[in-house]
Every structure is written in structure tokens, then in C-alpha cells.
Amino acid sequence: MAYKPTEEVITILNQLGPSLLETKEARSMPAEVYTSQAFFDFEKEAVFARNWLCVGRQEQIPNPGDYYTIQINDDPLIVTRDKKMNIHVISAVCQHRGHIVAEGSGNCKNFRCPLHWWTYGLDGELISAPEMIRIEPFDILRHDHSLPSLKVEIWNGFIFCHFDPDAPPLAPTLTKLNEEMANYRVNDLVAMPFVDIEGCEWNWKIMIESSLEPYHTNYLHKGPHDFAPSQLAGFIDFDENDGQIMHPTGFTHVDAGFSPDMMANFPAISTLTLEQRQKMTIAAVPPMLTLGLMPDQVFWNIILPQGPGRILFRSGLLYPPETVSLPDFEERYKLANDSIQLINEQDLAANASLQKGLTSRLSRRGRYAALERTLPQLNKWLAKRYFDYAKTAGVDLELVDPV
């Protein structure tokens, strides 16, 4: 095993007990979980190297030869669609000397490293390596030096990848969320161009927390969020094998939404029940995807860590094809997107302040409110990954008594 938890990391892990309680004794996570470089290095192995990671939507690569690149911690990756319409996630690192073979997005027949012209197919297979026949038969070279390919699973139109080729499937862990999403037809929705916000100066877990907990919406989002007040939030029991954390929040009126008149910007998705038109469901598929199911649209966010206190935040909106074909769609979409970005701006400013406060020596492990029940659930999801990795690394933990 390449990485072994440091003493600093072990000390932090031993303090997590009070953060795993869904009771009045619960406490927030230690500040170091959000600020420590050593703990972030541990998370890269314990969480990101060993879990399904959402890297985008299938609509981003609709045609054969389409590709885009994405960086997950230290790993530059390429998401491609081959001639047979299969989706691949492959390393962008040339297996000769380490040069990056692709950046940005586009359409191509293959990827050629500019340094020595080693060329790879859309599935990562080595196609040519000039003059290397003098060193090794090409069939052997291709077997040993093709671009590493990650395991891929498509779930409701979202592309997930896993560094472990033997990883168990993702979908069985998302049963609760999948049942809730069925009527939203998420696999068939049309993705709008996403928005990237770079240089977000906070930890990746803070971004998930701000999406999941409904306690703050009455206060931070007072006004634009009043159609879904905190008091109408509900919670769903969390099982240790769940791959999602989720909760519904009821509306004060049917077909509500983020808009100046607090009504949905578009007609409700035709397959929704009346109950679904009177609520929104917020969900996270850690560690990178968060979702919001609304009567007329679905919003999604991907969180890309860039260090213990920095992320790239990507957000997008999904609509039924019949909505996108409306004659005034573009005008109404601008209003819808502006309204979502207003909520995002409020959350982003708050997240930056949280990260700043957590670096203070005077910060404390606060009490979770009843309306923050999703946060201990997220902590349980995290702790399972932390403890499982520590165990495989031969580390014995001694959790502090939560009480």
C-alpha cells in the first residue's frame, strides 16, 4: 500500500465519534478534517481512489469521437465516446514519459502525444509508438503501455468512474434515490451548458454540506427560498450501505420554484405525481455529485477538489426535451439559471467564510441542529471509508467516547 495514515491523521480519526451521532449529543467534525493537508492526502486514497466518482453527463459527448478532459486530484482524465458509442474514462498521461496527451474538449479519431507521437485510440489502446519496435514487439508494448482505463458506469445519464477495475456496481447503493428519481426521467433529460466557478477557497465537504442541510435556508436564503421553508424539510433514514444522502423539503404551494414570483419557470415534468410537484428533493452521491429535483427541472453540481481548502465547482441544469422545444425557452432558461446562480452565490460566499473560520484556533465543534440531520449521515458515509482504509493500512483506531 503506497500511503499510510500519519499520526496527525490517526489523531483526527480518533476524534470522529461525536460527529457520527444522529442525536442531540452530535458535534460537528473536527476543524482539521477541512483544513489539514495531511488529512486531505489521506482522503485522496481513502475516498477518491476507492469510490465511484461522477465526472459529467453523457450529453457532453453525444457523438463518436467526442471527448472532454477532467482532473480529479492528481489524475488528469479523458472522457471519450468511441465509434461504437461506448463511453470510456482513460488516463490523459502518456505511458512513455508522462506528457499529457489531451486537454479541453473536442472531437478526434485518436490522441497523439506531442512529445514523441505515441498515439492512442479512444479507448486508450496504444496504436503506434515510433521506433519502439527496436526495443519491444509492438503487441507486448501495447499490452503494457496503453492508457490505463477506469471502470465506468452510467447512472441516470451521469458518467461515473472508479479506479478499481473490480469495484462492485454503483447502482445497487442508490436504490432510495433511484426510486425517487424515476418519475423525473433524468436519463432522458437534456443538459444545458454547465457553469464552472474556479478558485473556490473551501474544502470539498463544506460544498456537500451546504447542499444537504436545510437549516440554513430560512436564513441565508431568506426571500428566494421562502417557498420551501426549513420547517417543511423531512429526513430519510441512512443505512451504512447507502451510496446517497438525501432529504425532501415541502413547498408552500404546488409547482413552486426559484423565480421572482416563486413559481416554476417551466411546466412541471409531465410524469411527476402531485406530491412530487409540491416538494423538492436534495441529494448527494458523495464524494463529487449533488442533485436537486424540482417540479420543472433538475439541477446538478460536480465538486472537484484542488486541495484541502480549494475546489472547482461545476453546476448545470436538466430539462425534458418538450421543455427545451418551447418557443420562449431561451428567455425563460436565462431567468431560471440566474435564479439558481443567485442561490449558489449565497452558498459560495458562506462556504468561504466557513473555511476561514475553521482555520481559527478559537473555532469549536458546534452542536448540530435537528434540521442538520443529513450532516451526521454524510459523516457516517465518510467515516466508513476512512475507517475501512485505515484498517487495510494496519491502523488500529481508538474512537473517543461520543458521550
C-alpha positions in Angstrom: 0.0 0.0 0.0 1.5 3.3 -1.1 0.0 5.6 1.5 -0.1 5.0 5.3 -2.0 7.4 7.6 0.2 9.7 9.5 0.0 10.3 13.3 -1.9 13.6 12.6 -4.5 11.7 10.6 -4.9 9.0 13.2 -5.4 11.6 15.9 -8.2 13.2 13.8 -9.8 9.9 13.0 -10.0 9.0 16.7 -12.0 12.2 17.4 -14.8 11.5 14.9 -17.2 9.6 17.2 -19.4 12.6 18.3 -19.9 13.6 14.6 -21.5 10.2 13.8 -24.5 10.6 16.1 -28.0 11.5 14.9 -28.9 12.7 18.4 -28.7 15.8 20.4 -25.2 14.8 21.6 -23.9 15.2 18.0 -21.0 17.5 17.3 -19.6 18.9 14.0 -16.4 17.4 12.5 -13.0 18.5 13.9 -11.8 21.5 12.0 -8.7 19.6 10.8 -11.0 17.5 8.6 -11.4 20.6 6.5 -8.1 22.3 6.8 -5.3 19.7 7.2 -3.1 18.9 4.2 -2.2 15.6 5.7 -5.9 14.7 6.1 -6.7 15.7 2.5 -3.8 13.5 1.3 -5.4 10.7 3.3 -8.8 11.4 1.7 -7.3 11.1 -1.8 -6.6 7.5 -1.0 -9.4 6.6 1.4 -12.2 8.3 -0.5 -11.4 9.3 -4.1 -9.2 6.4 -5.1 -11.8 3.9 -3.7 -15.3 5.2 -4.7 -17.4 5.9 -7.7 -16.7 9.4 -8.9 -19.1 11.4 -11.1 -17.3 13.0 -14.0 -20.2 14.5 -16.0 -23.2 13.9 -18.2 -23.4 11.6 -21.2 -24.8 14.6 -23.3 -21.3 16.2 -23.1 -20.1 13.6 -25.6 -23.0 12.9 -27.9 -21.1 11.8 -31.0 -18.4 9.2 -31.8 -15.0 10.8 -31.3 -16.3 13.3 -28.8 -14.2 13.8 -25.6 -13.5 16.1 -22.7 -10.9 16.2 -20.0 -11.3 16.4 -16.3 -8.8 16.5 -13.4 -9.5 14.5 -10.2 -6.9 15.5 -7.6 -3.6 14.5 -9.2 -5.1 12.5 -12.1 -5.8 14.1 -15.5 -8.5 12.0 -17.2 -10.2 11.9 -20.6 -13.9 11.0 -21.0 -14.5 9.7 -24.5 -17.1 8.1 -26.8 -15.8 5.6 -29.3 -17.1 4.6 -32.7 -19.5 2.0 -31.2 -20.9 4.7 -28.9 -19.3 3.2 -25.8 -18.1 5.7 -23.1 -14.6 5.4 -21.7 -12.7 7.2 -18.9 -9.0 6.9 -19.6 -5.8 8.4 -18.2 -4.5 11.5 -20.1 -0.9 10.7 -19.1 1.2 9.2 -21.9 2.6 5.9 -20.8 6.0 6.7 -22.3 7.3 9.7 -20.4 4.3 11.2 -18.8 3.3 14.0 -21.2 -0.4 15.0 -21.2 -2.0 13.7 -24.4 -5.2 15.8 -24.4 -6.7 18.9 -22.8 -10.0 20.7 -23.1 -12.7 19.1 -25.2 -13.4 18.3 -28.9 -13.7 15.5 -31.4 -10.9 13.3 -32.7 -10.0 9.9 -34.0 -7.2 9.3 -31.6 -4.9 11.0 -29.1 -1.3 11.7 -30.0 1.3 12.7 -27.5 3.1 15.8 -29.0 6.4 14.8 -27.4 7.2 11.6 -29.3 3.9 11.0 -31.2 2.8 7.9 -29.3 -0.8 7.5 -30.4 -3.8 6.1 -28.5 -7.3 5.1 -29.5 -10.5 6.5 -28.0 -10.5 3.5 -25.6 -6.9 4.2 -24.6 -5.3 1.4 -26.6 -1.8 2.1 -27.9 -2.0 2.5 -31.7 1.6 3.5 -32.6 4.9 4.2 -30.9 7.5 5.4 -33.4 10.8 3.5 -33.5 9.9 1.5 -30.3 9.9 -1.8 -32.3 13.7 -1.8 -31.8 13.0 -2.1 -28.1 9.9 -4.4 -27.8 7.5 -6.2 -30.1 4.5 -3.9 -30.5 1.9 -6.4 -29.2 3.8 -6.5 -25.9 4.3 -2.7 -25.9 0.5 -2.2 -26.5 -0.3 -4.6 -23.7 1.9 -2.9 -21.2 1.7 0.8 -22.3 -1.9 1.5 -23.3 -3.5 4.4 -21.4 -5.0 3.0 -18.2 -8.8 2.7 -18.4 -11.1 3.2 -15.4 -14.2 1.2 -14.7 -17.3 3.1 -16.0 -21.0 3.1 -15.0 -23.7 5.3 -16.4 -26.4 6.1 -13.9 -29.4 8.2 -14.9 -27.3 9.8 -17.6 -24.4 10.7 -15.3 -21.0 9.2 -16.0 -19.2 7.6 -13.0 -15.8 6.1 -13.0 -13.8 4.0 -10.5 -10.1 3.4 -10.2 -10.6 -0.2 -9.1 -11.5 -2.4 -12.1 -13.1 -4.9 -9.6 -15.3 -2.4 -7.8 -18.8 -3.5 -7.1 -21.5 -1.7 -9.1 -22.8 1.7 -8.0 -26.5 1.4 -8.8 -27.4 -1.0 -6.0 -26.2 1.5 -3.5 -28.5 4.2 -4.8 -31.9 2.4 -4.6 -33.6 5.0 -2.5 -32.6 7.9 -4.7 -33.3 5.9 -7.9 -36.8 5.3 -6.8 -37.4 9.0 -6.1 -35.8 10.0 -9.4 -37.8 7.5 -11.6 -40.6 10.0 -12.5 -38.2 12.7 -13.3 -36.9 10.8 -16.3 -33.4 12.1 -15.5 -31.7 9.7 -18.1 -33.8 11.3 -20.9 -33.4 15.0 -19.8 -31.4 17.5 -21.9 -28.4 19.0 -20.3 -27.7 22.8 -20.6 -24.2 24.1 -20.8 -22.7 23.9 -17.3 -21.1 26.8 -15.4 -17.6 26.5 -13.9 -16.6 28.5 -10.9 -12.9 28.2 -10.2 -10.9 29.2 -7.2 -13.5 28.4 -4.6 -11.5 28.6 -1.4 -13.1 25.9 0.8 -13.0 22.2 1.5 -15.0 19.9 -0.8 -17.0 18.5 2.1 -18.3 22.0 3.0 -19.8 22.2 -0.5 -21.7 19.0 0.0 -22.8 20.1 3.5 -24.2 23.4 2.2 -26.2 21.4 -0.4 -27.6 18.9 2.1 -28.6 20.7 5.2 -32.0 22.6 5.2 -31.4 24.5 8.4 -29.7 27.5 6.7 -32.3 28.1 4.0 -34.6 30.1 6.2 -31.8 32.5 7.0 -29.1 32.6 4.4 -31.6 32.3 1.5 -34.4 34.3 3.1 -36.5 35.6 0.3 -35.8 33.5 -2.8 -36.1 30.2 -0.8 -39.3 31.1 1.1 -41.4 28.7 -1.0 -39.5 25.8 0.6 -39.1 26.8 4.3 -36.8 24.8 6.6 -39.8 23.7 8.7 -41.1 21.6 5.8 -37.9 19.6 5.5 -38.1 15.9 6.0 -35.4 13.3 6.5 -34.7 9.7 5.4 -33.0 7.0 7.5 -29.5 6.3 6.4 -28.0 2.8 6.1 -24.3 2.2 6.1 -24.5 0.7 2.7 -26.3 3.6 1.2 -24.5 5.5 -1.6 -26.6 8.6 -1.2 -27.7 11.1 1.4 -31.0 12.8 0.6 -33.9 14.7 2.1 -37.2 16.3 0.8 -38.4 19.8 1.5 -42.1 20.6 1.1 -43.4 23.7 -0.7 -45.9 26.2 0.4 -47.7 25.8 -2.9 -47.7 23.5 -5.9 -45.2 23.9 -8.7 -43.0 26.3 -6.8 -39.6 27.3 -7.9 -36.6 29.7 -7.9 -38.0 32.8 -9.6 -39.2 36.3 -8.7 -42.8 35.0 -8.2 -41.6 31.8 -6.6 -43.3 29.7 -9.3 -41.6 27.2 -11.5 -40.1 28.7 -14.6 -41.4 26.0 -16.9 -44.3 23.5 -17.0 -44.0 20.7 -14.5 -42.4 17.5 -15.7 -45.4 15.6 -17.0 -44.6 12.3 -15.3 -44.5 13.7 -11.7 -47.1 12.9 -9.1 -48.9 15.8 -7.4 -46.8 15.0 -4.3 -43.6 15.5 -6.2 -44.9 18.8 -7.6 -45.2 20.1 -4.0 -41.6 19.4 -2.9 -38.0 19.3 -4.0 -35.6 16.5 -3.1 -31.9 17.4 -2.5 -29.4 14.6 -2.7 -25.7 13.9 -2.7 -23.8 10.9 -4.2 -20.5 11.6 -2.4 -17.8 12.5 -3.0 -18.5 14.6 -6.1 -22.2 14.8 -7.1 -25.1 16.8 -5.6 -28.6 17.0 -7.1 -31.8 18.9 -6.8 -35.1 17.5 -8.1 -37.6 20.3 -8.8 -41.1 20.2 -10.4 -39.8 21.6 -13.7 -36.1 20.9 -13.7 -33.2 19.1 -12.2 -30.0 20.9 -11.1 -26.7 19.1 -10.6 -23.3 20.0 -9.2 -19.9 18.4 -9.5 -17.3 19.2 -6.9 -13.6 18.8 -8.0 -11.1 19.1 -5.1 -7.9 21.0 -5.7 -6.5 20.9 -2.2 -7.7 20.8 1.4 -9.2 24.3 1.0 -9.9 24.7 -2.6 -12.4 23.3 -5.2 -13.7 23.8 -8.7 -17.5 24.0 -8.6 -19.4 22.9 -11.7 -23.2 23.4 -12.0 -25.8 22.5 -14.6 -29.5 22.3 -15.3 -31.5 19.5 -17.0 -34.9 19.8 -18.8 -37.3 17.5 -20.6 -37.0 17.6 -24.4 -40.5 19.1 -24.7 -39.5 22.0 -22.4 -36.3 22.7 -24.4 -38.5 22.9 -27.6 -40.7 25.7 -26.2 -40.5 28.8 -28.4 -39.5 31.0 -25.4 -37.2 28.5 -23.8 -34.0 30.6 -24.1 -35.6 33.6 -22.4 -37.1 31.6 -19.6 -34.0 29.5 -19.2 -31.9 32.6 -18.6 -34.3 33.6 -15.8 -34.1 30.0 -14.3 -30.3 29.9 -14.5 -29.9 33.4 -13.0 -32.2 32.3 -10.1 -30.1 29.1 -9.4 -26.9 31.1 -9.6 -28.2 33.6 -7.1 -28.7 30.8 -4.6 -25.2 29.4 -5.5 -23.6 32.8 -4.9 -25.1 33.0 -1.4 -23.9 29.5 -0.6 -20.4 30.1 -2.1 -19.9 33.2 0.0 -21.0 31.4 3.1 -18.7 28.5 2.4 -15.7 30.7 2.0 -16.5 32.3 5.4 -16.8 28.8 7.0 -13.4 27.7 5.7 -11.9 30.9 7.0 -13.4 30.4 10.4 -12.3 26.8 10.7 -8.7 27.8 10.5 -9.0 29.9 13.7 -7.6 28.4 16.9 -10.9 29.6 18.6 -13.2 27.5 16.4 -15.2 24.9 18.2 -17.0 21.7 17.3 -20.6 23.0 17.3 -23.8 21.3 18.1 -25.8 20.0 15.1 -29.4 21.3 14.9 -32.3 18.9 14.4 -32.6 20.3 10.8 -29.0 19.3 10.1 -29.6 15.5 10.4 -28.2 15.0 7.0 -24.7 16.1 8.2 -24.2 13.2 10.6 -25.4 10.9 7.8 -22.7 12.3 5.5 -20.2 11.9 8.3 -21.2 8.2 8.6 -20.6 7.8 4.9 -17.2 9.3 5.2 -16.2 7.5 8.3 -16.9 4.1 6.8 -14.4 5.0 4.0 -11.9 6.5 6.5 -12.0 3.5 8.9 -12.0 0.9 6.1 -8.9 2.3 4.6 -7.2 2.7 8.0 -7.9 -0.9 8.7 -6.4 -2.1 5.5 -3.3 0.1 6.3 -2.9 -1.8 9.6 -4.0 1.2 11.8 -6.0 0.4 15.0 -8.3 3.3 15.9 -9.5 4.2 19.4 -12.5 6.4 19.0 -13.2 8.9 21.8 -16.4 8.0 23.6 -19.1 10.2 21.8 -20.9 10.9 25.1 
